[in-house]
Amino acid sequence: MNEALLKAESLRLSFGGVLAVKDVCFEVKEQEILSIIGANGAGKTTVLNLVSRLYNSAPPGRLVFDGEDITRIAPHDVASRRIARTFQNTELFDRESVLHNLLIARHVHRRTNLLAEALFLPSVTRQELEFRKVVETVIDLLDLQHYRDRVIGTLPYGARKMVEVARALCMQPRLLLLDEPSSGLNPEETEDVRYWIEDINRDLGVTIVMVEHDMRLVRSVSSRVMAMADGAVITIGAPDEVLANHSVQHAYLGG
């Protein structure tokens, strides 16, 4: 296995005096899938929010991505480091088409300026063609051809979830943060989620950190699992080992 792509050291966060995350430490190796499990309120999504810089960790918390300390970078600078994420509730432009939503995501890599775009210089044309090629590759990977020109607001929930993942992939991330990708999906849609997580990891080489409640999905795709309770890490290890852990069963699986 490769060196750690992401290192989280002593992450700590309080809300109104309540310690939501308590000195959480973990590493994610390149091209692995780390799943974070735990009961509601365990601190799972808060950890994703800390990694994506939506929240600031209290000292001495530290985040290192690909050798760079990103603990204090601005949230809008995270994407330029090729870190992308999805949310449990989809965050898309409802009145735009699937294609336009995906193209918007590519503009984090925009190299042209407003003047060049106003004059529509050849460099702008080349860039747009490059963006379109990336977007079409993602559409093919996630089998979204049928939805390409549909307006987001007209799509079923499962398709919207897929489009949000597609939008994150259009940023060509090295690290993808997934917040409950199977939430609200039926068993058939959840099985589709399993396949595209495997494809994203294997075919694109993307490292994944996933918060998930569906233990079948966790067991089938994860390289390792981190179990949390009350804001702290219980254990980290292979899926079967973690799910068989007595403390995990007591805190999450009901004993």
Backbone as CSV, one residue per row, in Angstrom:
resi,resn,N_x,N_y,N_z,CA_x,CA_y,CA_z,C_x,C_y,C_z
1,MET,0.848,-1.186,0.000,0.000,0.000,0.000,0.884,1.236,0.000
2,ASN,0.459,2.304,-0.652,1.235,3.533,-0.772,1.253,4.304,0.542
3,GLU,2.055,5.391,0.547,2.123,6.263,1.707,0.777,6.960,1.920
4,ALA,0.605,7.497,3.124,-0.653,8.164,3.447,-0.845,9.401,2.578
5,LEU,-2.020,9.505,1.969,-2.379,10.694,1.203,-2.923,11.767,2.136
6,LEU,-3.679,11.331,3.148,-4.265,12.251,4.118,-3.906,11.802,5.532
7,LYS,-3.477,12.753,6.344,-3.220,12.491,7.758,-4.041,13.476,8.584
8,ALA,-4.818,12.949,9.509,-5.586,13.776,10.442,-5.035,13.542,11.839
9,GLU,-4.640,14.616,12.488,-3.995,14.509,13.791,-4.759,15.335,14.827
10,SER,-5.255,14.671,15.836,-5.880,15.325,17.000,-6.978,16.304,16.600
11,LEU,-7.869,15.885,15.699,-8.974,16.753,15.304,-9.937,16.914,16.472
12,ARG,-10.318,18.165,16.733,-11.166,18.456,17.880,-12.098,19.604,17.511
13,LEU,-13.388,19.465,17.866,-14.351,20.518,17.555,-15.469,20.506,18.584
14,SER,-15.855,21.700,19.036,-16.935,21.846,20.010,-18.058,22.680,19.426
15,PHE,-19.287,22.335,19.823,-20.461,23.133,19.489,-21.145,23.515,20.796
16,GLY,-21.137,24.795,21.117,-21.807,25.253,22.333,-21.337,24.567,23.589
17,GLY,-20.043,24.285,23.656,-19.491,23.640,24.838,-19.532,22.124,24.797
18,VAL,-20.221,21.558,23.792,-20.277,20.098,23.634,-19.167,19.666,22.681
19,LEU,-18.324,18.752,23.128,-17.209,18.284,22.319,-17.724,17.265,21.307
20,ALA,-17.845,17.700,20.028,-18.411,16.848,18.979,-17.386,15.899,18.390
21,VAL,-16.138,16.332,18.347,-15.035,15.495,17.856,-13.899,15.601,18.861
22,LYS,-13.425,14.434,19.313,-12.476,14.392,20.428,-11.153,13.762,20.002
23,ASP,-10.200,14.587,19.646,-8.832,14.128,19.360,-8.817,12.950,18.383
24,VAL,-9.500,13.119,17.253,-9.586,12.069,16.245,-8.315,12.056,15.397
25,CYS,-7.708,10.892,15.281,-6.498,10.705,14.479,-6.704,9.532,13.524
26,PHE,-6.327,9.716,12.275,-6.368,8.610,11.310,-5.546,8.989,10.087
27,GLU,-5.222,7.982,9.291,-4.542,8.183,8.016,-5.317,7.480,6.924
28,VAL,-5.241,8.032,5.722,-5.853,7.406,4.554,-4.767,7.221,3.507
29,LYS,-4.502,5.984,3.144,-3.462,5.706,2.160,-4.004,5.923,0.745
30,GLU,-3.116,6.245,-0.158,-3.518,6.523,-1.533,-4.197,5.299,-2.148
31,GLN,-5.339,5.557,-2.793,-6.141,4.568,-3.518,-6.836,3.565,-2.604
32,GLU,-6.966,3.867,-1.333,-7.773,2.998,-0.487,-9.150,3.611,-0.273
33,ILE,-10.067,2.809,0.245,-11.407,3.263,0.605,-11.551,3.097,2.106
34,LEU,-11.641,4.225,2.809,-11.837,4.207,4.254,-13.276,4.589,4.549
35,SER,-14.007,3.699,5.218,-15.384,3.993,5.609,-15.423,4.377,7.083
36,ILE,-16.228,5.395,7.395,-16.423,5.831,8.770,-17.840,5.457,9.182
37,ILE,-17.955,4.673,10.239,-19.260,4.225,10.700,-19.483,4.681,12.139
38,GLY,-20.741,4.660,12.548,-21.093,5.037,13.904,-22.547,5.445,13.965
39,ALA,-23.094,5.476,15.162,-24.483,5.861,15.345,-24.654,7.352,15.054
40,ASN,-25.911,7.785,14.932,-26.180,9.206,14.743,-25.557,10.008,15.887
41,GLY,-24.895,11.104,15.529,-24.242,11.926,16.528,-22.854,11.468,16.911
42,ALA,-22.329,10.458,16.213,-20.997,9.939,16.553,-19.878,10.881,16.129
43,GLY,-20.178,11.794,15.202,-19.155,12.733,14.742,-18.634,12.445,13.350
44,LYS,-19.280,11.535,12.623,-18.782,11.098,11.317,-18.759,12.239,10.292
45,THR,-19.920,12.873,10.091,-19.997,13.951,9.111,-19.167,15.145,9.555
46,THR,-19.069,15.359,10.855,-18.232,16.452,11.358,-16.783,16.252,10.944
47,VAL,-16.321,15.004,10.953,-14.957,14.721,10.504,-14.805,15.089,9.026
48,LEU,-15.794,14.729,8.183,-15.736,15.124,6.772,-15.716,16.640,6.633
49,ASN,-16.506,17.323,7.448,-16.548,18.782,7.385,-15.220,19.409,7.804
50,LEU,-14.528,18.773,8.718,-13.208,19.256,9.104,-12.200,19.048,7.977
51,VAL,-12.239,17.878,7.346,-11.305,17.595,6.260,-11.544,18.525,5.074
52,SER,-12.821,18.804,4.778,-13.144,19.688,3.647,-13.104,21.164,4.030
53,ARG,-12.730,21.458,5.284,-12.511,22.819,5.775,-13.792,23.621,5.932
54,LEU,-14.947,22.951,5.997,-16.176,23.659,6.324,-16.167,24.085,7.791
55,TYR,-15.466,23.303,8.611,-15.259,23.648,10.007,-13.768,23.782,10.264
56,ASN,-13.417,24.550,11.282,-12.028,24.667,11.729,-11.823,23.818,12.973
57,SER,-10.781,23.003,12.940,-10.443,22.205,14.116,-9.736,23.086,15.143
58,ALA,-10.024,22.835,16.420,-9.328,23.560,17.485,-7.914,23.015,17.635
59,PRO,-6.951,23.853,18.022,-5.591,23.363,18.262,-5.630,22.235,19.285
60,PRO,-4.774,21.218,19.166,-3.665,21.097,18.223,-4.026,20.337,16.947
61,GLY,-5.284,20.347,16.527,-5.687,19.605,15.344,-4.881,19.984,14.112
62,ARG,-4.623,18.976,13.270,-3.786,19.207,12.089,-4.222,18.276,10.957
63,LEU,-4.274,18.816,9.739,-4.590,18.044,8.541,-3.446,18.184,7.546
64,VAL,-2.964,17.059,7.057,-1.894,17.066,6.062,-2.377,16.269,4.860
65,PHE,-2.382,16.921,3.685,-2.817,16.265,2.456,-1.676,16.275,1.454
66,ASP,-1.247,15.095,1.044,-0.156,14.941,0.075,1.075,15.741,0.515
67,GLY,1.360,15.683,1.806,2.543,16.336,2.339,2.373,17.801,2.676
68,GLU,1.229,18.409,2.360,0.992,19.822,2.625,0.055,19.994,3.815
69,ASP,0.403,20.880,4.714,-0.463,21.200,5.845,-1.613,22.061,5.334
70,ILE,-2.838,21.522,5.379,-4.008,22.259,4.889,-4.922,22.672,6.040
71,THR,-4.410,22.641,7.255,-5.232,22.891,8.435,-5.876,24.268,8.408
72,ARG,-5.193,25.246,7.856,-5.681,26.616,7.913,-6.023,27.202,6.540
73,ILE,-6.051,26.401,5.495,-6.394,26.961,4.191,-7.878,27.310,4.164
74,ALA,-8.244,28.238,3.289,-9.643,28.643,3.156,-10.459,27.525,2.514
75,PRO,-11.733,27.394,2.885,-12.561,26.332,2.306,-12.587,26.344,0.775
76,HIS,-12.563,27.546,0.160,-12.630,27.595,-1.300,-11.327,27.156,-1.967
77,ASP,-10.260,26.977,-1.170,-8.995,26.500,-1.727,-8.876,24.976,-1.696
78,VAL,-9.834,24.317,-1.056,-9.764,22.857,-0.933,-9.857,22.187,-2.306
79,ALA,-10.775,22.658,-3.153,-10.978,22.031,-4.466,-9.717,22.098,-5.320
80,SER,-8.961,23.187,-5.194,-7.750,23.322,-6.004,-6.691,22.304,-5.589
81,ARG,-6.833,21.743,-4.379,-5.938,20.663,-3.934,-6.421,19.302,-4.437
82,ARG,-7.512,19.297,-5.215,-8.122,18.082,-5.764,-8.732,17.218,-4.664
83,ILE,-9.442,17.903,-3.761,-10.282,17.245,-2.770,-11.724,17.632,-3.080
84,ALA,-12.585,16.654,-3.275,-13.989,16.910,-3.607,-14.867,16.146,-2.636
85,ARG,-16.123,16.603,-2.493,-17.027,15.901,-1.580,-18.464,15.978,-2.073
86,THR,-19.252,15.065,-1.545,-20.702,15.100,-1.734,-21.333,15.285,-0.362
87,PHE,-22.637,15.583,-0.378,-23.372,15.802,0.870,-24.507,14.793,0.962
88,GLN,-24.945,14.547,2.190,-26.052,13.607,2.387,-27.298,14.080,1.649
89,ASN,-27.582,15.385,1.724,-28.658,15.984,0.940,-28.027,16.691,-0.257
90,THR,-28.482,16.361,-1.450,-27.822,16.847,-2.656,-27.813,18.366,-2.718
91,GLU,-26.696,18.912,-3.196,-26.509,20.355,-3.336,-26.215,20.646,-4.804
92,LEU,-27.270,20.731,-5.614,-27.133,20.930,-7.052,-27.913,22.162,-7.494
93,PHE,-27.659,22.621,-8.714,-28.422,23.724,-9.299,-29.671,23.142,-9.954
94,ASP,-30.794,23.236,-9.250,-32.010,22.531,-9.651,-32.560,22.966,-10.997
95,ARG,-32.307,24.203,-11.417,-32.890,24.707,-12.654,-31.960,24.558,-13.861
96,GLU,-30.806,23.951,-13.624,-29.857,23.709,-14.707,-29.876,22.234,-15.089
97,SER,-29.388,21.946,-16.277,-29.327,20.566,-16.750,-28.195,19.818,-16.052
98,VAL,-28.232,18.506,-16.184,-27.149,17.681,-15.653,-25.822,18.111,-16.268
99,LEU,-25.807,18.283,-17.580,-24.576,18.663,-18.271,-24.019,19.978,-17.747
100,HIS,-24.875,20.979,-17.562,-24.403,22.267,-17.068,-23.887,22.169,-15.637
101,ASN,-24.535,21.363,-14.798,-24.043,21.165,-13.436,-22.638,20.572,-13.442
102,LEU,-22.391,19.649,-14.333,-21.084,19.007,-14.387,-20.031,19.952,-14.958
103,LEU,-20.411,20.736,-15.956,-19.457,21.689,-16.534,-19.071,22.770,-15.530
104,ILE,-20.025,23.178,-14.704,-19.729,24.170,-13.673,-18.624,23.667,-12.747
105,ALA,-18.673,22.376,-12.424,-17.658,21.813,-11.534,-16.263,21.896,-12.137
106,ARG,-16.158,21.826,-13.459,-14.851,21.881,-14.112,-14.191,23.243,-13.984
107,HIS,-14.978,24.273,-13.724,-14.412,25.620,-13.749,-13.525,25.926,-12.550
108,VAL,-13.431,24.983,-11.608,-12.437,25.148,-10.552,-11.039,25.079,-11.153
109,HIS,-10.925,24.457,-12.349,-9.638,24.330,-13.031,-9.494,25.340,-14.170
110,ARG,-10.301,26.369,-14.156,-10.261,27.366,-15.234,-8.901,28.072,-15.270
111,ARG,-8.334,28.196,-16.478,-7.035,28.849,-16.664,-7.160,30.179,-17.410
112,THR,-8.308,30.450,-18.004,-8.494,31.685,-18.755,-9.077,32.771,-17.858
113,ASN,-8.984,34.043,-18.330,-9.536,35.154,-17.566,-10.814,35.673,-18.221
114,LEU,-11.458,36.632,-17.564,-12.741,37.134,-18.044,-12.620,37.809,-19.402
115,LEU,-11.538,38.522,-19.649,-11.363,39.189,-20.938,-11.263,38.170,-22.064
116,ALA,-10.458,37.132,-21.861,-10.316,36.096,-22.887,-11.647,35.417,-23.166
117,GLU,-12.429,35.207,-22.099,-13.722,34.554,-22.278,-14.719,35.471,-22.969
118,ALA,-14.660,36.786,-22.679,-15.555,37.733,-23.343,-15.266,37.809,-24.840
119,LEU,-13.985,37.700,-25.203,-13.587,37.726,-26.615,-13.633,36.346,-27.263
120,PHE,-13.872,35.350,-26.442,-13.913,33.948,-26.868,-12.685,33.584,-27.709
121,LEU,-11.532,33.801,-27.111,-10.268,33.518,-27.762,-10.077,32.012,-27.951
122,PRO,-9.153,31.619,-28.857,-8.914,30.186,-29.091,-8.575,29.404,-27.818
123,SER,-7.899,30.059,-26.870,-7.559,29.366,-25.620,-8.816,28.984,-24.849
124,VAL,-9.857,29.819,-24.963,-11.123,29.519,-24.298,-11.799,28.325,-24.954
125,THR,-11.772,28.295,-26.292,-12.367,27.170,-27.016,-11.675,25.866,-26.653
126,ARG,-10.348,25.887,-26.613,-9.598,24.675,-26.255,-9.936,24.218,-24.852
127,GLN,-10.032,25.192,-23.946,-10.357,24.843,-22.569,-11.745,24.242,-22.453
128,GLU,-12.727,24.813,-23.122,-14.097,24.296,-23.065,-14.180,22.897,-23.652
129,LEU,-13.436,22.640,-24.720,-13.424,21.300,-25.309,-12.797,20.293,-24.346
130,GLU,-11.746,20.728,-23.661,-11.105,19.866,-22.671,-12.062,19.566,-21.527
131,PHE,-12.779,20.605,-21.050,-13.749,20.418,-19.975,-14.844,19.446,-20.408
132,ARG,-15.322,19.617,-21.620,-16.410,18.766,-22.119,-15.963,17.307,-22.206
133,LYS,-14.720,17.089,-22.594,-14.201,15.719,-22.694,-14.200,15.038,-21.329
134,VAL,-13.759,15.782,-20.300,-13.742,15.224,-18.947,-15.159,14.902,-18.486
135,VAL,-16.082,15.823,-18.723,-17.470,15.638,-18.300,-18.094,14.429,-18.994
136,GLU,-17.851,14.282,-20.292,-18.435,13.150,-21.020,-17.866,11.826,-20.517
137,THR,-16.599,11.824,-20.123,-16.000,10.608,-19.564,-16.700,10.215,-18.268
138,VAL,-16.994,11.200,-17.427,-17.687,10.934,-16.162,-19.120,10.470,-16.416
139,ILE,-19.789,11.081,-17.369,-21.153,10.671,-17.728,-21.170,9.215,-18.156
140,ASP,-20.178,8.811,-18.945,-20.100,7.413,-19.387,-19.795,6.484,-18.218
141,LEU,-18.884,6.905,-17.334,-18.487,6.054,-16.210,-19.672,5.748,-15.309
142,LEU,-20.508,6.757,-15.033,-21.638,6.578,-14.122,-22.944,6.300,-14.844
143,ASP,-22.853,6.068,-16.158,-24.017,5.686,-16.960,-25.152,6.712,-16.840
144,LEU,-24.806,7.982,-17.051,-25.772,9.067,-16.931,-26.200,9.642,-18.286
145,GLN,-25.914,8.906,-19.365,-26.244,9.420,-20.697,-27.721,9.788,-20.811
146,HIS,-28.575,8.969,-20.225,-30.020,9.178,-20.331,-30.444,10.501,-19.697
147,TYR,-29.651,10.993,-18.721,-30.032,12.196,-17.975,-29.281,13.444,-18.434
148,ARG,-28.384,13.334,-19.398,-27.473,14.422,-19.753,-28.169,15.775,-19.879
149,ASP,-29.269,15.831,-20.598,-29.934,17.106,-20.893,-31.155,17.361,-20.014
150,ARG,-31.385,16.511,-19.035,-32.517,16.704,-18.128,-32.197,17.783,-17.101
151,VAL,-33.221,18.547,-16.714,-33.075,19.542,-15.654,-33.052,18.814,-14.309
152,ILE,-32.145,19.225,-13.428,-31.944,18.541,-12.144,-33.250,18.409,-11.365
153,GLY,-34.054,19.465,-11.359,-35.286,19.453,-10.582,-36.302,18.423,-11.017
154,THR,-36.129,17.841,-12.211,-37.065,16.832,-12.721,-36.584,15.400,-12.469
155,LEU,-35.400,15.250,-11.877,-34.820,13.912,-11.727,-35.302,13.229,-10.449
156,PRO,-35.407,11.895,-10.471,-35.677,11.160,-9.233,-34.492,11.279,-8.281
157,TYR,-34.757,11.008,-7.001,-33.753,11.231,-5.967,-32.471,10.434,-6.226
158,GLY,-32.621,9.194,-6.620,-31.444,8.358,-6.858,-30.557,8.925,-7.947
159,ALA,-31.161,9.450,-9.004,-30.386,10.047,-10.094,-29.681,11.312,-9.628
160,ARG,-30.344,12.093,-8.787,-29.718,13.308,-8.256,-28.473,12.970,-7.430
161,LYS,-28.560,11.882,-6.656,-27.401,11.465,-5.881,-26.231,11.117,-6.803
162,MET,-26.538,10.435,-7.910,-25.505,10.057,-8.857,-24.895,11.290,-9.516
163,VAL,-25.732,12.280,-9.828,-25.232,13.496,-10.468,-24.307,14.255,-9.523
164,GLU,-24.626,14.258,-8.231,-23.748,14.957,-7.301,-22.375,14.287,-7.241
165,VAL,-22.351,12.960,-7.272,-21.071,12.257,-7.319,-20.347,12.592,-8.626
166,ALA,-21.107,12.613,-9.730,-20.508,12.950,-11.023,-19.899,14.348,-10.991
167,ARG,-20.600,15.290,-10.386,-20.074,16.655,-10.308,-18.756,16.683,-9.538
168,ALA,-18.690,15.931,-8.441,-17.443,15.871,-7.679,-16.322,15.266,-8.520
169,LEU,-16.638,14.240,-9.308,-15.625,13.584,-10.130,-15.130,14.485,-11.249
170,CYS,-15.980,15.402,-11.707,-15.567,16.318,-12.773,-14.462,17.264,-12.304
171,MET,-14.248,17.362,-11.020,-13.136,18.140,-10.482,-11.840,17.332,-10.529
172,GLN,-11.930,16.075,-10.984,-10.787,15.161,-11.060,-10.041,15.093,-9.720
173,PRO,-10.760,14.703,-8.675,-10.134,14.689,-7.346,-9.172,13.533,-7.164
174,ARG,-8.219,13.735,-6.276,-7.410,12.630,-5.785,-8.066,12.019,-4.559
175,LEU,-8.805,12.857,-3.804,-9.512,12.397,-2.603,-10.977,12.783,-2.740
176,LEU,-11.852,11.793,-2.608,-13.299,12.009,-2.704,-13.932,11.681,-1.360
177,LEU,-14.665,12.639,-0.806,-15.357,12.469,0.465,-16.840,12.241,0.177
178,LEU,-17.370,11.090,0.572,-18.760,10.727,0.318,-19.528,10.678,1.637
179,ASP,-20.581,11.485,1.729,-21.385,11.512,2.951,-22.682,10.738,2.724
180,GLU,-22.702,9.498,3.205,-23.851,8.606,3.110,-24.390,8.512,1.678
181,PRO,-23.591,7.971,0.765,-24.021,7.886,-0.638,-25.249,7.022,-0.882
182,SER,-25.545,6.075,0.020,-26.709,5.213,-0.196,-27.953,5.701,0.543
183,SER,-27.841,6.834,1.262,-28.973,7.334,2.042,-30.165,7.632,1.146
184,GLY,-31.336,7.070,1.490,-32.559,7.318,0.742,-32.716,6.485,-0.514
185,LEU,-31.786,5.572,-0.768,-31.843,4.760,-1.980,-32.451,3.389,-1.683
186,ASN,-33.070,2.787,-2.710,-33.602,1.437,-2.560,-32.469,0.431,-2.760
187,PRO,-32.712,-0.866,-2.468,-31.639,-1.859,-2.566,-30.987,-1.935,-3.944
188,GLU,-31.764,-1.800,-5.014,-31.189,-1.852,-6.361,-30.270,-0.653,-6.601
189,GLU,-30.690,0.528,-6.168,-29.864,1.720,-6.331,-28.603,1.629,-5.474
190,THR,-28.727,1.048,-4.285,-27.562,0.879,-3.422,-26.553,-0.063,-4.052
191,GLU,-27.039,-1.081,-4.742,-26.131,-1.991,-5.457,-25.395,-1.259,-6.568
192,ASP,-26.092,-0.337,-7.246,-25.430,0.493,-8.259,-24.339,1.354,-7.621
193,VAL,-24.618,1.867,-6.432,-23.632,2.674,-5.709,-22.369,1.865,-5.460
194,ARG,-22.552,0.609,-5.078,-21.389,-0.251,-4.834,-20.518,-0.366,-6.070
195,TYR,-21.160,-0.570,-7.220,-20.392,-0.721,-8.460,-19.635,0.545,-8.820
196,TRP,-20.294,1.729,-8.697,-19.568,2.920,-9.124,-18.505,3.353,-8.122
197,ILE,-18.681,3.012,-6.847,-17.589,3.274,-5.903,-16.365,2.446,-6.280
198,GLU,-16.582,1.182,-6.603,-15.480,0.318,-7.016,-14.836,0.819,-8.301
199,ASP,-15.657,1.271,-9.268,-15.123,1.779,-10.532,-14.303,3.052,-10.323
200,ILE,-14.829,3.963,-9.493,-14.124,5.224,-9.224,-12.767,4.941,-8.586
201,ASN,-12.757,4.022,-7.651,-11.522,3.690,-6.948,-10.546,2.937,-7.843
202,ARG,-11.043,1.949,-8.571,-10.167,1.099,-9.375,-9.760,1.763,-10.696
203,ASP,-10.740,2.277,-11.433,-10.466,2.781,-12.776,-9.874,4.188,-12.782
204,LEU,-10.282,5.016,-11.833,-9.782,6.386,-11.785,-8.680,6.578,-10.749
205,GLY,-8.484,5.576,-9.888,-7.432,5.681,-8.882,-7.721,6.698,-7.798
206,VAL,-9.011,6.983,-7.546,-9.391,7.996,-6.566,-9.442,7.381,-5.175
207,THR,-8.827,8.042,-4.217,-8.901,7.651,-2.813,-10.240,8.131,-2.253
208,ILE,-10.903,7.296,-1.450,-12.252,7.608,-0.979,-12.336,7.503,0.539
209,VAL,-12.950,8.522,1.142,-13.362,8.452,2.547,-14.877,8.566,2.556
210,MET,-15.535,7.557,3.112,-16.992,7.451,3.002,-17.632,7.302,4.374
211,VAL,-18.615,8.149,4.666,-19.484,7.957,5.822,-20.692,7.161,5.352
212,GLU,-21.000,6.063,6.030,-22.070,5.195,5.533,-22.685,4.376,6.659
213,HIS,-24.025,4.176,6.577,-24.751,3.370,7.551,-25.023,1.947,7.059
214,ASP,-25.042,1.736,5.758,-25.369,0.420,5.199,-24.154,-0.492,5.357
215,MET,-24.249,-1.429,6.283,-23.105,-2.279,6.597,-22.741,-3.228,5.458
216,ARG,-23.731,-3.610,4.662,-23.408,-4.460,3.508,-22.538,-3.714,2.508
217,LEU,-22.871,-2.447,2.292,-22.059,-1.625,1.394,-20.673,-1.406,1.984
218,VAL,-20.618,-1.100,3.258,-19.328,-0.881,3.931,-18.447,-2.117,3.821
219,ARG,-19.026,-3.274,4.116,-18.249,-4.514,4.102,-17.739,-4.842,2.698
220,SER,-18.530,-4.524,1.673,-18.187,-4.952,0.317,-17.147,-4.073,-0.367
221,VAL,-17.071,-2.778,-0.010,-16.171,-1.889,-0.760,-14.975,-1.384,0.040
222,SER,-14.999,-1.494,1.354,-13.994,-0.801,2.171,-12.671,-1.544,2.243
223,SER,-11.588,-0.778,2.158,-10.265,-1.312,2.472,-10.111,-1.418,3.986
224,ARG,-10.526,-0.340,4.673,-10.517,-0.304,6.136,-11.755,0.445,6.608
225,VAL,-12.069,0.252,7.885,-13.232,0.905,8.495,-12.784,1.588,9.787
226,MET,-13.277,2.805,9.999,-13.055,3.513,11.255,-14.393,3.661,11.961
227,ALA,-14.513,3.101,13.153,-15.753,3.179,13.923,-15.627,4.294,14.954
228,MET,-16.704,5.100,15.077,-16.710,6.218,16.018,-17.906,6.125,16.953
229,ALA,-17.763,6.713,18.117,-18.866,6.851,19.075,-18.586,8.072,19.933
230,ASP,-19.602,8.902,20.102,-19.492,10.090,20.966,-18.293,10.967,20.591
231,GLY,-18.038,11.090,19.283,-16.986,11.979,18.814,-15.587,11.415,18.838
232,ALA,-15.421,10.180,19.294,-14.092,9.581,19.409,-14.002,8.320,18.551
233,VAL,-12.785,7.959,18.204,-12.544,6.732,17.436,-12.531,5.538,18.383
234,ILE,-13.334,4.510,18.035,-13.318,3.265,18.808,-12.185,2.380,18.324
235,THR,-12.156,2.161,17.001,-11.134,1.291,16.421,-11.072,1.528,14.917
236,ILE,-9.950,1.162,14.317,-9.754,1.219,12.868,-9.136,-0.096,12.441
237,GLY,-9.674,-0.685,11.355,-9.103,-1.935,10.883,-9.861,-2.487,9.697
238,ALA,-9.609,-3.746,9.380,-10.300,-4.408,8.286,-11.795,-4.483,8.598
239,PRO,-12.663,-4.454,7.559,-14.113,-4.413,7.805,-14.626,-5.499,8.743
240,ASP,-14.286,-6.753,8.468,-14.799,-7.837,9.307,-14.301,-7.724,10.747
241,GLU,-13.060,-7.309,10.886,-12.469,-7.163,12.223,-13.192,-6.069,13.015
242,VAL,-13.467,-4.938,12.360,-14.126,-3.830,13.054,-15.568,-4.184,13.379
243,LEU,-16.282,-4.777,12.425,-17.688,-5.095,12.652,-17.881,-6.186,13.698
244,ALA,-16.829,-6.982,13.935,-16.899,-8.025,14.961,-16.455,-7.516,16.328
245,ASN,-15.939,-6.285,16.380,-15.438,-5.723,17.625,-16.583,-5.524,18.617
246,HIS,-16.398,-5.987,19.839,-17.470,-5.924,20.840,-17.882,-4.489,21.127
247,SER,-16.919,-3.596,21.228,-17.234,-2.196,21.532,-18.019,-1.548,20.398
248,VAL,-17.699,-1.920,19.154,-18.437,-1.398,17.999,-19.861,-1.922,18.014
249,GLN,-20.017,-3.208,18.260,-21.358,-3.793,18.302,-22.190,-3.161,19.408
250,HIS,-21.572,-2.911,20.529,-22.309,-2.322,21.654,-22.722,-0.875,21.343
251,ALA,-21.798,-0.110,20.724,-22.065,1.310,20.483,-22.948,1.548,19.269
252,TYR,-22.865,0.645,18.274,-23.517,0.940,17.000,-24.508,-0.130,16.551
253,LEU,-24.117,-1.381,16.683,-24.939,-2.467,16.146,-25.909,-3.033,17.157
254,GLY,-25.911,-2.497,18.353,-26.897,-2.927,19.334,-26.513,-4.143,20.122
255,GLY,-25.223,-4.386,20.256,-24.754,-5.437,21.140,-24.666,-6.797,20.519
